[in-house]
Amino acid sequence: MTFTDNLFVIASIQNALEAAAAVYFLDSEIYRHKLAMAQAENMVAWHSGSTDDYNLALVMLHQSAVNRHREDITASEAKRDQVKAEWRIT
């Protein structure tokens, strides 16, 4: 398995065990991002009631984290699904 920019290259998976490991890893990453996204969403809700600059900044920072986690979840799900399809993993 090879990596480009610290991400594994699907085409470089050499056998079913590497494919299974990649799916397991991606499932773990999806779970981790979902937990972190929920935490960031809670922080957005917590600080949204205030209108001072400090709390507004926190809302924007945490919303940015929510957006990034959502993007990572989507990308990881797509990559996982591609590995599953190519290696016929159910």
C-alpha positions, 0 to 999 in steps of 0.5 A: 500500500502506498500513500500520497500526501499522507492518504493511502492510494486505493489502487495500491491495495495489494490483497484482501487483507489490506482492503479489509484493513482499509475498510476498518480504518475508514469506518473508524475514521467516520465514527471519530469524525461523527463524534467530533462533529456532534461535539462541535455542533453542541458547542455551536448551540451552546455559544449561539445564544450570546452576541458578544464577539467572543461567543460569536467567534467561538460559534464561527470556529466550531461551525468551521469544525462541523463543516470540515468534519462533514467533508471528512465523513463524506470523503471517507465514506466515498473512499470506503465504498470504493474499496468495498466495491473494488474488493467485493467486501460486503 
